[in-house]
Amino acid sequence: MAYGNKVKLHYDIPVFIKKQLMEIAKKQKITATECLSRIIEEEYAKLKEEDRKTIL
């Protein structure tokens, strides 16, 4: 589902990971969805950077 410039994906996330996401999100005062989105964005940036380094 698209929401403006965001795409909503439905994940089948194990319960223990959901709990970890909720704990981290609570500390950062954001939602678990925002927390997961940030983690995915950070990992994507890392992979993109690694890919760029291997091309050079």
C-alpha positions in Angstrom: 0.0 0.0 0.0 1.3 3.4 -0.8 1.1 6.4 1.6 2.5 9.4 -0.2 6.1 8.7 -0.7 6.0 5.7 1.7 5.2 2.1 0.9 3.5 0.1 3.6 4.7 -3.5 3.8 3.2 -6.2 5.9 5.8 -8.2 7.8 5.4 -11.5 9.6 7.6 -10.6 12.5 8.3 -13.0 15.3 6.9 -11.9 18.7 10.3 -11.6 20.4 11.5 -9.2 17.7 8.2 -7.2 18.0 8.9 -6.9 21.8 12.5 -5.7 21.1 11.2 -3.1 18.5 8.6 -1.9 21.0 11.2 -1.5 23.8 13.6 0.5 21.5 10.8 2.6 20.1 9.5 3.4 23.6 12.9 4.6 24.6 13.2 6.8 21.5 9.6 8.0 21.9 8.6 6.8 18.4 6.3 4.0 17.1 7.6 0.5 16.5 6.8 1.0 12.8 8.9 4.1 12.7 11.7 2.2 14.5 11.5 -0.7 12.0 11.5 1.8 9.1 14.7 3.5 10.4 16.5 0.2 10.9 15.6 -0.9 7.3 16.7 2.5 6.0 20.0 2.3 7.9 20.7 -1.2 6.6 19.8 -0.3 3.1 22.3 2.7 3.3 25.0 0.3 4.6 24.4 -2.2 1.8 24.4 0.6 -0.8 27.7 2.0 0.5 29.3 -1.5 0.6 28.1 -2.1 -3.0 29.5 1.3 -4.1 32.9 0.4 -2.5 33.1 -2.9 -4.3 32.4 -1.2 -7.6 35.3 1.2 -7.1 
